[in-house]
């Protein structure tokens, strides 16, 4: 069992979450009346915001992780 994860491993996980977040955001924008789609998009935003905060606090480069984009602009 691996107890530590590499920067590349974290970047891969973030990439997958960000991809799903962008899909959820597109779906939400296409159907503003669907509360589920809006909530799903908001939750992905929240997850990425938490990751960004925690990685930044640990001085891990957001650029290397793939979180160097404007979350609000892209996802909300």
N, CA, C, O and CB atoms as a CASP TS submission, in Angstrom:
PFRMAT TS
TARGET T0000
AUTHOR 0000-0000-0000
METHOD Language model
MODEL 1
PARENT N/A
ATOM      1  N   UNK     1       0.831  -1.170   0.000  1.00  0.00           N
ATOM      2  CA  UNK     1       0.000   0.000   0.000  1.00  0.00           C
ATOM      3  C   UNK     1       0.887   1.248   0.000  1.00  0.00           C
ATOM      4  O   UNK     1       1.833   1.344   0.781  1.00  0.00           O
ATOM      5  CB  UNK     1      -0.952  -0.010   1.210  1.00  0.00           C
ATOM      6  N   UNK     2       0.577   2.194  -0.873  1.00  0.00           N
ATOM      7  CA  UNK     2       1.324   3.437  -0.971  1.00  0.00           C
ATOM      8  C   UNK     2       0.759   4.428   0.044  1.00  0.00           C
ATOM      9  O   UNK     2      -0.448   4.663   0.094  1.00  0.00           O
ATOM     10  CB  UNK     2       1.261   4.016  -2.417  1.00  0.00           C
ATOM     11  N   UNK     3       1.647   5.003   0.850  1.00  0.00           N
ATOM     12  CA  UNK     3       1.197   5.944   1.862  1.00  0.00           C
ATOM     13  C   UNK     3       1.326   7.391   1.409  1.00  0.00           C
ATOM     14  O   UNK     3       0.694   8.273   1.991  1.00  0.00           O
ATOM     15  CB  UNK     3       1.975   5.739   3.132  1.00  0.00           C
ATOM     16  N   UNK     4       2.115   7.649   0.402  1.00  0.00           N
ATOM     17  CA  UNK     4       2.297   8.999  -0.124  1.00  0.00           C
ATOM     18  C   UNK     4       1.906   9.005  -1.590  1.00  0.00           C
ATOM     19  O   UNK     4       2.058   8.007  -2.294  1.00  0.00           O
ATOM     20  CB  UNK     4       3.763   9.486   0.060  1.00  0.00           C
ATOM     21  N   UNK     5       1.402  10.138  -2.033  1.00  0.00           N
ATOM     22  CA  UNK     5       1.030  10.269  -3.434  1.00  0.00           C
ATOM     23  C   UNK     5       1.904  11.350  -4.060  1.00  0.00           C
ATOM     24  O   UNK     5       2.218  12.357  -3.425  1.00  0.00           O
ATOM     25  CB  UNK     5      -0.489  10.607  -3.590  1.00  0.00           C
ATOM     26  N   UNK     6       2.282  11.132  -5.285  1.00  0.00           N
ATOM     27  CA  UNK     6       3.149  12.080  -5.978  1.00  0.00           C
ATOM     28  C   UNK     6       2.347  13.289  -6.463  1.00  0.00           C
ATOM     29  O   UNK     6       1.117  13.269  -6.512  1.00  0.00           O
ATOM     30  CB  UNK     6       3.854  11.395  -7.163  1.00  0.00           C
ATOM     31  N   UNK     7       3.077  14.324  -6.815  1.00  0.00           N
ATOM     32  CA  UNK     7       2.452  15.509  -7.409  1.00  0.00           C
ATOM     33  C   UNK     7       1.719  15.110  -8.690  1.00  0.00           C
ATOM     34  O   UNK     7       0.634  15.615  -8.979  1.00  0.00           O
ATOM     35  CB  UNK     7       3.516  16.611  -7.706  1.00  0.00           C
ATOM     36  N   UNK     8       2.321  14.204  -9.448  1.00  0.00           N
ATOM     37  CA  UNK     8       1.686  13.746 -10.688  1.00  0.00           C
ATOM     38  C   UNK     8       0.377  13.019 -10.392  1.00  0.00           C
ATOM     39  O   UNK     8      -0.602  13.161 -11.125  1.00  0.00           O
ATOM     40  CB  UNK     8       2.636  12.825 -11.471  1.00  0.00           C
ATOM     41  N   UNK     9       0.371  12.250  -9.327  1.00  0.00           N
ATOM     42  CA  UNK     9      -0.849  11.547  -8.931  1.00  0.00           C
ATOM     43  C   UNK     9      -1.946  12.507  -8.522  1.00  0.00           C
ATOM     44  O   UNK     9      -3.108  12.332  -8.889  1.00  0.00           O
ATOM     45  CB  UNK     9      -0.559  10.593  -7.795  1.00  0.00           C
ATOM     46  N   UNK    10      -1.570  13.524  -7.758  1.00  0.00           N
ATOM     47  CA  UNK    10      -2.548  14.545  -7.364  1.00  0.00           C
ATOM     48  C   UNK    10      -3.050  15.282  -8.601  1.00  0.00           C
ATOM     49  O   UNK    10      -4.247  15.535  -8.730  1.00  0.00           O
ATOM     50  CB  UNK    10      -1.926  15.546  -6.350  1.00  0.00           C
ATOM     51  N   UNK    11      -2.145  15.627  -9.505  1.00  0.00           N
ATOM     52  CA  UNK    11      -2.523  16.342 -10.724  1.00  0.00           C
ATOM     53  C   UNK    11      -3.515  15.526 -11.553  1.00  0.00           C
ATOM     54  O   UNK    11      -4.462  16.081 -12.108  1.00  0.00           O
ATOM     55  CB  UNK    11      -1.276  16.668 -11.562  1.00  0.00           C
ATOM     56  N   UNK    12      -3.305  14.229 -11.637  1.00  0.00           N
ATOM     57  CA  UNK    12      -4.215  13.361 -12.389  1.00  0.00           C
ATOM     58  C   UNK    12      -5.613  13.367 -11.763  1.00  0.00           C
ATOM     59  O   UNK    12      -6.614  13.472 -12.472  1.00  0.00           O
ATOM     60  CB  UNK    12      -3.663  11.919 -12.445  1.00  0.00           C
ATOM     61  N   UNK    13      -5.675  13.258 -10.457  1.00  0.00           N
ATOM     62  CA  UNK    13      -6.964  13.262  -9.758  1.00  0.00           C
ATOM     63  C   UNK    13      -7.665  14.605  -9.962  1.00  0.00           C
ATOM     64  O   UNK    13      -8.862  14.648 -10.249  1.00  0.00           O
ATOM     65  CB  UNK    13      -6.770  12.978  -8.244  1.00  0.00           C
ATOM     66  N   UNK    14      -6.924  15.689  -9.814  1.00  0.00           N
ATOM     67  CA  UNK    14      -7.498  17.023 -10.000  1.00  0.00           C
ATOM     68  C   UNK    14      -7.995  17.194 -11.433  1.00  0.00           C
ATOM     69  O   UNK    14      -9.059  17.771 -11.661  1.00  0.00           O
ATOM     70  CB  UNK    14      -6.461  18.114  -9.661  1.00  0.00           C
ATOM     71  N   UNK    15      -7.235  16.698 -12.384  1.00  0.00           N
ATOM     72  CA  UNK    15      -7.637  16.786 -13.796  1.00  0.00           C
ATOM     73  C   UNK    15      -8.983  16.099 -14.022  1.00  0.00           C
ATOM     74  O   UNK    15      -9.848  16.631 -14.719  1.00  0.00           O
ATOM     75  CB  UNK    15      -6.560  16.151 -14.705  1.00  0.00           C
ATOM     76  N   UNK    16      -9.153  14.937 -13.441  1.00  0.00           N
ATOM     77  CA  UNK    16     -10.424  14.207 -13.591  1.00  0.00           C
ATOM     78  C   UNK    16     -11.571  14.957 -12.933  1.00  0.00           C
ATOM     79  O   UNK    16     -12.663  15.040 -13.495  1.00  0.00           O
ATOM     80  CB  UNK    16     -10.312  12.799 -12.990  1.00  0.00           C
ATOM     81  N   UNK    17     -11.334  15.498 -11.756  1.00  0.00           N
ATOM     82  CA  UNK    17     -12.387  16.252 -11.064  1.00  0.00           C
ATOM     83  C   UNK    17     -12.722  17.524 -11.842  1.00  0.00           C
ATOM     84  O   UNK    17     -13.895  17.863 -11.996  1.00  0.00           O
ATOM     85  CB  UNK    17     -11.948  16.605  -9.618  1.00  0.00           C
ATOM     86  N   UNK    18     -11.704  18.226 -12.330  1.00  0.00           N
ATOM     87  CA  UNK    18     -11.929  19.462 -13.087  1.00  0.00           C
ATOM     88  C   UNK    18     -12.710  19.180 -14.372  1.00  0.00           C
ATOM     89  O   UNK    18     -13.578  19.962 -14.760  1.00  0.00           O
ATOM     90  CB  UNK    18     -10.583  20.140 -13.422  1.00  0.00           C
ATOM     91  N   UNK    19     -12.400  18.071 -15.023  1.00  0.00           N
ATOM     92  CA  UNK    19     -13.124  17.695 -16.238  1.00  0.00           C
ATOM     93  C   UNK    19     -14.611  17.489 -15.936  1.00  0.00           C
ATOM     94  O   UNK    19     -15.475  17.982 -16.661  1.00  0.00           O
ATOM     95  CB  UNK    19     -12.520  16.412 -16.851  1.00  0.00           C
ATOM     96  N   UNK    20     -14.892  16.762 -14.870  1.00  0.00           N
ATOM     97  CA  UNK    20     -16.290  16.548 -14.465  1.00  0.00           C
ATOM     98  C   UNK    20     -16.960  17.859 -14.055  1.00  0.00           C
ATOM     99  O   UNK    20     -18.143  18.072 -14.323  1.00  0.00           O
ATOM    100  CB  UNK    20     -16.361  15.543 -13.304  1.00  0.00           C
ATOM    101  N   UNK    21     -16.194  18.733 -13.404  1.00  0.00           N
ATOM    102  CA  UNK    21     -16.732  20.029 -12.980  1.00  0.00           C
ATOM    103  C   UNK    21     -17.130  20.862 -14.193  1.00  0.00           C
ATOM    104  O   UNK    21     -18.181  21.503 -14.192  1.00  0.00           O
ATOM    105  CB  UNK    21     -15.701  20.793 -12.123  1.00  0.00           C
ATOM    106  N   UNK    22     -16.306  20.854 -15.207  1.00  0.00           N
ATOM    107  CA  UNK    22     -16.631  21.620 -16.426  1.00  0.00           C
ATOM    108  C   UNK    22     -17.863  21.046 -17.117  1.00  0.00           C
ATOM    109  O   UNK    22     -18.701  21.798 -17.614  1.00  0.00           O
ATOM    110  CB  UNK    22     -15.433  21.621 -17.403  1.00  0.00           C
ATOM    111  N   UNK    23     -17.977  19.729 -17.151  1.00  0.00           N
ATOM    112  CA  UNK    23     -19.172  19.095 -17.722  1.00  0.00           C
ATOM    113  C   UNK    23     -20.419  19.492 -16.933  1.00  0.00           C
ATOM    114  O   UNK    23     -21.446  19.840 -17.514  1.00  0.00           O
ATOM    115  CB  UNK    23     -19.017  17.556 -17.736  1.00  0.00           C
ATOM    116  N   UNK    24     -20.320  19.436 -15.610  1.00  0.00           N
ATOM    117  CA  UNK    24     -21.454  19.789 -14.752  1.00  0.00           C
ATOM    118  C   UNK    24     -21.836  21.256 -14.946  1.00  0.00           C
ATOM    119  O   UNK    24     -23.019  21.596 -14.966  1.00  0.00           O
ATOM    120  CB  UNK    24     -21.119  19.515 -13.267  1.00  0.00           C
ATOM    121  N   UNK    25     -20.841  22.114 -15.087  1.00  0.00           N
ATOM    122  CA  UNK    25     -21.098  23.531 -15.302  1.00  0.00           C
ATOM    123  C   UNK    25     -21.806  23.764 -16.628  1.00  0.00           C
ATOM    124  O   UNK    25     -22.750  24.551 -16.696  1.00  0.00           O
ATOM    125  CB  UNK    25     -19.795  24.319 -15.257  1.00  0.00           C
ATOM    126  N   UNK    26     -21.360  23.089 -17.685  1.00  0.00           N
ATOM    127  CA  UNK    26     -22.028  23.209 -18.995  1.00  0.00           C
ATOM    128  C   UNK    26     -23.475  22.735 -18.906  1.00  0.00           C
ATOM    129  O   UNK    26     -24.385  23.394 -19.410  1.00  0.00           O
ATOM    130  CB  UNK    26     -21.269  22.394 -20.074  1.00  0.00           C
ATOM    131  N   UNK    27     -23.680  21.591 -18.263  1.00  0.00           N
ATOM    132  CA  UNK    27     -25.043  21.061 -18.115  1.00  0.00           C
ATOM    133  C   UNK    27     -25.929  22.035 -17.362  1.00  0.00           C
ATOM    134  O   UNK    27     -27.083  22.250 -17.734  1.00  0.00           O
ATOM    135  CB  UNK    27     -25.021  19.711 -17.391  1.00  0.00           C
ATOM    136  N   UNK    28     -25.396  22.620 -16.313  1.00  0.00           N
ATOM    137  CA  UNK    28     -26.159  23.561 -15.504  1.00  0.00           C
ATOM    138  C   UNK    28     -26.521  24.807 -16.308  1.00  0.00           C
ATOM    139  O   UNK    28     -27.643  25.303 -16.210  1.00  0.00           O
ATOM    140  CB  UNK    28     -25.367  23.951 -14.254  1.00  0.00           C
ATOM    141  N   UNK    29     -25.590  25.309 -17.093  1.00  0.00           N
ATOM    142  CA  UNK    29     -25.841  26.506 -17.897  1.00  0.00           C
ATOM    143  C   UNK    29     -26.842  26.240 -19.015  1.00  0.00           C
ATOM    144  O   UNK    29     -27.576  27.139 -19.425  1.00  0.00           O
ATOM    145  CB  UNK    29     -24.536  27.025 -18.487  1.00  0.00           C
ATOM    146  N   UNK    30     -26.872  25.007 -19.507  1.00  0.00           N
ATOM    147  CA  UNK    30     -27.816  24.640 -20.560  1.00  0.00           C
ATOM    148  C   UNK    30     -29.241  24.518 -20.037  1.00  0.00           C
ATOM    149  O   UNK    30     -30.198  24.736 -20.780  1.00  0.00           O
ATOM    150  CB  UNK    30     -27.395  23.335 -21.205  1.00  0.00           C
ATOM    151  N   UNK    31     -29.386  24.169 -18.760  1.00  0.00           N
ATOM    152  CA  UNK    31     -30.713  23.965 -18.174  1.00  0.00           C
ATOM    153  C   UNK    31     -30.762  24.607 -16.786  1.00  0.00           C
ATOM    154  O   UNK    31     -30.676  23.918 -15.769  1.00  0.00           O
ATOM    155  CB  UNK    31     -31.056  22.447 -18.089  1.00  0.00           C
ATOM    156  N   UNK    32     -30.899  25.919 -16.759  1.00  0.00           N
ATOM    157  CA  UNK    32     -30.888  26.681 -15.501  1.00  0.00           C
ATOM    158  C   UNK    32     -32.067  26.322 -14.589  1.00  0.00           C
ATOM    159  O   UNK    32     -32.019  26.593 -13.389  1.00  0.00           O
ATOM    160  CB  UNK    32     -30.912  28.178 -15.800  1.00  0.00           C
ATOM    161  N   UNK    33     -33.097  25.733 -15.128  1.00  0.00           N
ATOM    162  CA  UNK    33     -34.274  25.368 -14.326  1.00  0.00           C
ATOM    163  C   UNK    33     -34.058  24.101 -13.503  1.00  0.00           C
ATOM    164  O   UNK    33     -34.788  23.860 -12.542  1.00  0.00           O
ATOM    165  CB  UNK    33     -35.476  25.180 -15.231  1.00  0.00           C
ATOM    166  N   UNK    34     -33.080  23.304 -13.860  1.00  0.00           N
ATOM    167  CA  UNK    34     -32.831  22.031 -13.181  1.00  0.00           C
ATOM    168  C   UNK    34     -31.947  22.264 -11.953  1.00  0.00           C
ATOM    169  O   UNK    34     -30.741  22.477 -12.076  1.00  0.00           O
ATOM    170  CB  UNK    34     -32.164  21.010 -14.148  1.00  0.00           C
ATOM    171  N   UNK    35     -32.559  22.221 -10.782  1.00  0.00           N
ATOM    172  CA  UNK    35     -31.840  22.478  -9.528  1.00  0.00           C
ATOM    173  C   UNK    35     -30.756  21.433  -9.269  1.00  0.00           C
ATOM    174  O   UNK    35     -29.710  21.756  -8.708  1.00  0.00           O
ATOM    175  CB  UNK    35     -32.821  22.506  -8.356  1.00  0.00           C
ATOM    176  N   UNK    36     -30.995  20.195  -9.669  1.00  0.00           N
ATOM    177  CA  UNK    36     -29.997  19.150  -9.467  1.00  0.00           C
ATOM    178  C   UNK    36     -28.714  19.490 -10.224  1.00  0.00           C
ATOM    179  O   UNK    36     -27.614  19.393  -9.679  1.00  0.00           O
ATOM    180  CB  UNK    36     -30.544  17.781  -9.922  1.00  0.00           C
ATOM    181  N   UNK    37     -28.870  19.886 -11.475  1.00  0.00           N
ATOM    182  CA  UNK    37     -27.691  20.214 -12.286  1.00  0.00           C
ATOM    183  C   UNK    37     -26.938  21.402 -11.704  1.00  0.00           C
ATOM    184  O   UNK    37     -25.707  21.418 -11.701  1.00  0.00           O
ATOM    185  CB  UNK    37     -28.100  20.513 -13.734  1.00  0.00           C
ATOM    186  N   UNK    38     -27.664  22.384 -11.218  1.00  0.00           N
ATOM    187  CA  UNK    38     -27.030  23.541 -10.597  1.00  0.00           C
ATOM    188  C   UNK    38     -26.288  23.156  -9.322  1.00  0.00           C
ATOM    189  O   UNK    38     -25.178  23.626  -9.077  1.00  0.00           O
ATOM    190  CB  UNK    38     -28.070  24.608 -10.290  1.00  0.00           C
ATOM    191  N   UNK    39     -26.903  22.303  -8.518  1.00  0.00           N
ATOM    192  CA  UNK    39     -26.276  21.853  -7.277  1.00  0.00           C
ATOM    193  C   UNK    39     -25.050  21.009  -7.538  1.00  0.00           C
ATOM    194  O   UNK    39     -24.045  21.113  -6.835  1.00  0.00           O
ATOM    195  CB  UNK    39     -27.262  21.071  -6.444  1.00  0.00           C
ATOM    196  N   UNK    40     -25.143  20.172  -8.556  1.00  0.00           N
ATOM    197  CA  UNK    40     -23.990  19.324  -8.918  1.00  0.00           C
ATOM    198  C   UNK    40     -22.803  20.186  -9.331  1.00  0.00           C
ATOM    199  O   UNK    40     -21.673  19.932  -8.912  1.00  0.00           O
ATOM    200  CB  UNK    40     -24.363  18.349 -10.065  1.00  0.00           C
ATOM    201  N   UNK    41     -23.053  21.193 -10.145  1.00  0.00           N
ATOM    202  CA  UNK    41     -21.984  22.092 -10.583  1.00  0.00           C
ATOM    203  C   UNK    41     -21.382  22.834  -9.399  1.00  0.00           C
ATOM    204  O   UNK    41     -20.164  22.990  -9.316  1.00  0.00           O
ATOM    205  CB  UNK    41     -22.511  23.092 -11.619  1.00  0.00           C
ATOM    206  N   UNK    42     -22.225  23.289  -8.489  1.00  0.00           N
ATOM    207  CA  UNK    42     -21.737  24.017  -7.315  1.00  0.00           C
ATOM    208  C   UNK    42     -20.879  23.124  -6.427  1.00  0.00           C
ATOM    209  O   UNK    42     -19.870  23.578  -5.888  1.00  0.00           O
ATOM    210  CB  UNK    42     -22.910  24.579  -6.510  1.00  0.00           C
ATOM    211  N   UNK    43     -21.261  21.874  -6.269  1.00  0.00           N
ATOM    212  CA  UNK    43     -20.483  20.962  -5.422  1.00  0.00           C
ATOM    213  C   UNK    43     -19.113  20.653  -6.020  1.00  0.00           C
ATOM    214  O   UNK    43     -18.128  20.547  -5.290  1.00  0.00           O
ATOM    215  CB  UNK    43     -21.251  19.663  -5.207  1.00  0.00           C
ATOM    216  N   UNK    44     -19.047  20.508  -7.334  1.00  0.00           N
ATOM    217  CA  UNK    44     -17.727  20.316  -7.944  1.00  0.00           C
ATOM    218  C   UNK    44     -16.861  21.554  -7.713  1.00  0.00           C
ATOM    219  O   UNK    44     -15.670  21.443  -7.423  1.00  0.00           O
ATOM    220  CB  UNK    44     -17.859  20.023  -9.465  1.00  0.00           C
ATOM    221  N   UNK    45     -17.466  22.725  -7.844  1.00  0.00           N
ATOM    222  CA  UNK    45     -16.743  23.961  -7.563  1.00  0.00           C
ATOM    223  C   UNK    45     -16.208  23.939  -6.131  1.00  0.00           C
ATOM    224  O   UNK    45     -15.042  24.259  -5.900  1.00  0.00           O
ATOM    225  CB  UNK    45     -17.656  25.191  -7.783  1.00  0.00           C
ATOM    226  N   UNK    46     -17.052  23.565  -5.173  1.00  0.00           N
ATOM    227  CA  UNK    46     -16.660  23.520  -3.763  1.00  0.00           C
ATOM    228  C   UNK    46     -15.490  22.565  -3.539  1.00  0.00           C
ATOM    229  O   UNK    46     -14.553  22.892  -2.810  1.00  0.00           O
ATOM    230  CB  UNK    46     -17.848  23.100  -2.895  1.00  0.00           C
ATOM    231  N   UNK    47     -15.539  21.406  -4.153  1.00  0.00           N
ATOM    232  CA  UNK    47     -14.460  20.419  -4.009  1.00  0.00           C
ATOM    233  C   UNK    47     -13.151  20.994  -4.536  1.00  0.00           C
ATOM    234  O   UNK    47     -12.118  20.888  -3.876  1.00  0.00           O
ATOM    235  CB  UNK    47     -14.809  19.105  -4.756  1.00  0.00           C
ATOM    236  N   UNK    48     -13.186  21.592  -5.703  1.00  0.00           N
ATOM    237  CA  UNK    48     -11.960  22.158  -6.270  1.00  0.00           C
ATOM    238  C   UNK    48     -11.461  23.343  -5.450  1.00  0.00           C
ATOM    239  O   UNK    48     -10.253  23.542  -5.321  1.00  0.00           O
ATOM    240  CB  UNK    48     -12.196  22.588  -7.717  1.00  0.00           C
ATOM    241  N   UNK    49     -12.376  24.125  -4.900  1.00  0.00           N
ATOM    242  CA  UNK    49     -11.982  25.245  -4.051  1.00  0.00           C
ATOM    243  C   UNK    49     -11.287  24.746  -2.781  1.00  0.00           C
ATOM    244  O   UNK    49     -10.285  25.321  -2.354  1.00  0.00           O
ATOM    245  CB  UNK    49     -13.209  26.100  -3.687  1.00  0.00           C
ATOM    246  N   UNK    50     -11.811  23.693  -2.186  1.00  0.00           N
ATOM    247  CA  UNK    50     -11.171  23.097  -1.004  1.00  0.00           C
ATOM    248  C   UNK    50      -9.781  22.569  -1.365  1.00  0.00           C
ATOM    249  O   UNK    50      -8.812  22.819  -0.648  1.00  0.00           O
ATOM    250  CB  UNK    50     -12.047  21.951  -0.423  1.00  0.00           C
ATOM    251  N   UNK    51      -9.690  21.851  -2.461  1.00  0.00           N
ATOM    252  CA  UNK    51      -8.383  21.342  -2.894  1.00  0.00           C
ATOM    253  C   UNK    51      -7.394  22.480  -3.102  1.00  0.00           C
ATOM    254  O   UNK    51      -6.244  22.402  -2.668  1.00  0.00           O
ATOM    255  CB  UNK    51      -8.524  20.529  -4.188  1.00  0.00           C
ATOM    256  N   UNK    52      -7.845  23.526  -3.762  1.00  0.00           N
ATOM    257  CA  UNK    52      -6.975  24.674  -4.026  1.00  0.00           C
ATOM    258  C   UNK    52      -6.477  25.276  -2.712  1.00  0.00           C
ATOM    259  O   UNK    52      -5.286  25.548  -2.562  1.00  0.00           O
ATOM    260  CB  UNK    52      -7.724  25.744  -4.858  1.00  0.00           C
ATOM    261  N   UNK    53      -7.370  25.478  -1.784  1.00  0.00           N
ATOM    262  CA  UNK    53      -7.005  26.069  -0.495  1.00  0.00           C
ATOM    263  C   UNK    53      -5.993  25.194   0.248  1.00  0.00           C
ATOM    264  O   UNK    53      -4.991  25.690   0.763  1.00  0.00           O
ATOM    265  CB  UNK    53      -8.258  26.277   0.370  1.00  0.00           C
ATOM    266  N   UNK    54      -6.265  23.893   0.297  1.00  0.00           N
ATOM    267  CA  UNK    54      -5.388  22.978   1.029  1.00  0.00           C
ATOM    268  C   UNK    54      -4.018  22.833   0.367  1.00  0.00           C
ATOM    269  O   UNK    54      -2.998  22.790   1.056  1.00  0.00           O
ATOM    270  CB  UNK    54      -6.047  21.614   1.146  1.00  0.00           C
ATOM    271  N   UNK    55      -3.990  22.757  -0.945  1.00  0.00           N
ATOM    272  CA  UNK    55      -2.710  22.640  -1.647  1.00  0.00           C
ATOM    273  C   UNK    55      -1.904  23.928  -1.526  1.00  0.00           C
ATOM    274  O   UNK    55      -0.687  23.893  -1.341  1.00  0.00           O
ATOM    275  CB  UNK    55      -2.936  22.296  -3.127  1.00  0.00           C
ATOM    276  N   UNK    56      -2.584  25.053  -1.632  1.00  0.00           N
ATOM    277  CA  UNK    56      -1.920  26.339  -1.481  1.00  0.00           C
ATOM    278  C   UNK    56      -1.342  26.485  -0.071  1.00  0.00           C
ATOM    279  O   UNK    56      -0.228  26.984   0.088  1.00  0.00           O
ATOM    280  CB  UNK    56      -2.900  27.485  -1.780  1.00  0.00           C
ATOM    281  N   UNK    57      -2.078  26.058   0.940  1.00  0.00           N
ATOM    282  CA  UNK    57      -1.598  26.133   2.328  1.00  0.00           C
ATOM    283  C   UNK    57      -0.351  25.275   2.532  1.00  0.00           C
ATOM    284  O   UNK    57       0.481  25.571   3.389  1.00  0.00           O
ATOM    285  CB  UNK    57      -2.703  25.687   3.299  1.00  0.00           C
ATOM    286  N   UNK    58      -0.229  24.227   1.749  1.00  0.00           N
ATOM    287  CA  UNK    58       0.934  23.340   1.838  1.00  0.00           C
ATOM    288  C   UNK    58       2.030  23.739   0.862  1.00  0.00           C
ATOM    289  O   UNK    58       3.016  23.023   0.686  1.00  0.00           O
ATOM    290  CB  UNK    58       0.518  21.903   1.580  1.00  0.00           C
ATOM    291  N   UNK    59       1.839  24.904   0.224  1.00  0.00           N
ATOM    292  CA  UNK    59       2.792  25.473  -0.723  1.00  0.00           C
ATOM    293  C   UNK    59       3.096  24.532  -1.884  1.00  0.00           C
ATOM    294  O   UNK    59       4.236  24.427  -2.337  1.00  0.00           O
ATOM    295  CB  UNK    59       4.074  25.827  -0.010  1.00  0.00           C
ATOM    296  N   UNK    60       2.061  23.856  -2.352  1.00  0.00           N
ATOM    297  CA  UNK    60       2.172  23.009  -3.537  1.00  0.00           C
ATOM    298  C   UNK    60       1.707  23.839  -4.725  1.00  0.00           C
ATOM    299  O   UNK    60       0.616  24.408  -4.699  1.00  0.00           O
ATOM    300  CB  UNK    60       1.328  21.682  -3.392  1.00  0.00           C
ATOM    301  N   UNK    61       2.513  23.907  -5.743  1.00  0.00           N
ATOM    302  CA  UNK    61       2.231  24.739  -6.906  1.00  0.00           C
ATOM    303  C   UNK    61       0.901  24.369  -7.562  1.00  0.00           C
ATOM    304  O   UNK    61       0.704  23.235  -7.998  1.00  0.00           O
ATOM    305  CB  UNK    61       3.358  24.617  -7.918  1.00  0.00           C
ATOM    306  N   UNK    62       0.002  25.335  -7.624  1.00  0.00           N
ATOM    307  CA  UNK    62      -1.286  25.093  -8.272  1.00  0.00           C
ATOM    308  C   UNK    62      -1.107  24.880  -9.766  1.00  0.00           C
ATOM    309  O   UNK    62      -1.906  24.191 -10.400  1.00  0.00           O
ATOM    310  CB  UNK    62      -2.244  26.260  -8.017  1.00  0.00           C
ATOM    311  N   UNK    63      -0.071  25.464 -10.324  1.00  0.00           N
ATOM    312  CA  UNK    63       0.238  25.276 -11.736  1.00  0.00           C
ATOM    313  C   UNK    63       0.590  23.820 -12.032  1.00  0.00           C
ATOM    314  O   UNK    63       0.128  23.256 -13.023  1.00  0.00           O
ATOM    315  CB  UNK    63       1.390  26.193 -12.154  1.00  0.00           C
ATOM    316  N   UNK    64       1.404  23.217 -11.176  1.00  0.00           N
ATOM    317  CA  UNK    64       1.795  21.818 -11.359  1.00  0.00           C
ATOM    318  C   UNK    64       0.616  20.869 -11.182  1.00  0.00           C
ATOM    319  O   UNK    64       0.587  19.790 -11.775  1.00  0.00           O
ATOM    320  CB  UNK    64       2.900  21.451 -10.381  1.00  0.00           C
ATOM    321  N   UNK    65      -0.350  21.269 -10.372  1.00  0.00           N
ATOM    322  CA  UNK    65      -1.511  20.423 -10.081  1.00  0.00           C
ATOM    323  C   UNK    65      -2.620  20.625 -11.107  1.00  0.00           C
ATOM    324  O   UNK    65      -3.503  19.778 -11.242  1.00  0.00           O
ATOM    325  CB  UNK    65      -2.044  20.714  -8.677  1.00  0.00           C
ATOM    326  N   UNK    66      -2.581  21.735 -11.825  1.00  0.00           N
ATOM    327  CA  UNK    66      -3.620  22.012 -12.801  1.00  0.00           C
ATOM    328  C   UNK    66      -4.783  22.804 -12.232  1.00  0.00           C
ATOM    329  O   UNK    66      -5.882  22.792 -12.787  1.00  0.00           O
ATOM    330  CB  UNK    66      -4.124  20.735 -13.371  1.00  0.00           C
ATOM    331  N   UNK    67      -4.543  23.492 -11.126  1.00  0.00           N
ATOM    332  CA  UNK    67      -5.602  24.315 -10.515  1.00  0.00           C
ATOM    333  C   UNK    67      -5.289  25.799 -10.637  1.00  0.00           C
ATOM    334  O   UNK    67      -5.727  26.597  -9.808  1.00  0.00           O
ATOM    335  CB  UNK    67      -5.786  23.944  -9.037  1.00  0.00           C
ATOM    336  N   UNK    68      -4.549  26.166 -11.646  1.00  0.00           N
ATOM    337  CA  UNK    68      -4.154  27.559 -11.845  1.00  0.00           C
ATOM    338  C   UNK    68      -5.122  28.297 -12.765  1.00  0.00           C
ATOM    339  O   UNK    68      -4.711  29.178 -13.520  1.00  0.00           O
ATOM    340  CB  UNK    68      -2.746  27.628 -12.414  1.00  0.00           C
ATOM    341  N   UNK    69      -6.402  27.942 -12.704  1.00  0.00           N
ATOM    342  CA  UNK    69      -7.417  28.623 -13.504  1.00  0.00           C
ATOM    343  C   UNK    69      -8.434  29.275 -12.575  1.00  0.00           C
ATOM    344  O   UNK    69      -8.512  28.946 -11.392  1.00  0.00           O
ATOM    345  CB  UNK    69      -8.116  27.634 -14.480  1.00  0.00           C
ATOM    346  N   UNK    70      -9.206  30.195 -13.121  1.00  0.00           N
ATOM    347  CA  UNK    70     -10.202  30.934 -12.343  1.00  0.00           C
ATOM    348  C   UNK    70     -11.451  30.061 -12.160  1.00  0.00           C
ATOM    349  O   UNK    70     -12.257  29.909 -13.079  1.00  0.00           O
ATOM    350  CB  UNK    70     -10.568  32.287 -13.046  1.00  0.00           C
ATOM    351  N   UNK    71     -11.593  29.499 -10.976  1.00  0.00           N
ATOM    352  CA  UNK    71     -12.713  28.599 -10.703  1.00  0.00           C
ATOM    353  C   UNK    71     -14.055  29.279 -10.930  1.00  0.00           C
ATOM    354  O   UNK    71     -14.941  28.717 -11.573  1.00  0.00           O
ATOM    355  CB  UNK    71     -12.635  28.082  -9.277  1.00  0.00           C
ATOM    356  N   UNK    72     -14.201  30.486 -10.404  1.00  0.00           N
ATOM    357  CA  UNK    72     -15.463  31.192 -10.529  1.00  0.00           C
ATOM    358  C   UNK    72     -15.831  31.434 -11.985  1.00  0.00           C
ATOM    359  O   UNK    72     -16.967  31.203 -12.399  1.00  0.00           O
ATOM    360  CB  UNK    72     -15.399  32.507  -9.787  1.00  0.00           C
ATOM    361  N   UNK    73     -14.862  31.900 -12.749  1.00  0.00           N
ATOM    362  CA  UNK    73     -15.103  32.231 -14.162  1.00  0.00           C
ATOM    363  C   UNK    73     -15.477  30.972 -14.965  1.00  0.00           C
ATOM    364  O   UNK    73     -16.397  31.012 -15.782  1.00  0.00           O
ATOM    365  CB  UNK    73     -13.845  32.904 -14.779  1.00  0.00           C
ATOM    366  N   UNK    74     -14.784  29.885 -14.737  1.00  0.00           N
ATOM    367  CA  UNK    74     -15.016  28.684 -15.525  1.00  0.00           C
ATOM    368  C   UNK    74     -16.198  27.844 -15.057  1.00  0.00           C
ATOM    369  O   UNK    74     -16.866  27.202 -15.868  1.00  0.00           O
ATOM    370  CB  UNK    74     -13.795  27.850 -15.513  1.00  0.00           C
ATOM    371  N   UNK    75     -16.457  27.847 -13.747  1.00  0.00           N
ATOM    372  CA  UNK    75     -17.410  26.868 -13.228  1.00  0.00           C
ATOM    373  C   UNK    75     -18.739  27.442 -12.720  1.00  0.00           C
ATOM    374  O   UNK    75     -19.722  26.714 -12.574  1.00  0.00           O
ATOM    375  CB  UNK    75     -16.768  26.123 -12.132  1.00  0.00           C
ATOM    376  N   UNK    76     -18.757  28.738 -12.456  1.00  0.00           N
ATOM    377  CA  UNK    76     -20.009  29.307 -11.931  1.00  0.00           C
ATOM    378  C   UNK    76     -20.732  30.151 -12.956  1.00  0.00           C
ATOM    379  O   UNK    76     -21.797  30.697 -12.667  1.00  0.00           O
ATOM    380  CB  UNK    76     -19.731  30.144 -10.702  1.00  0.00           C
TER
END
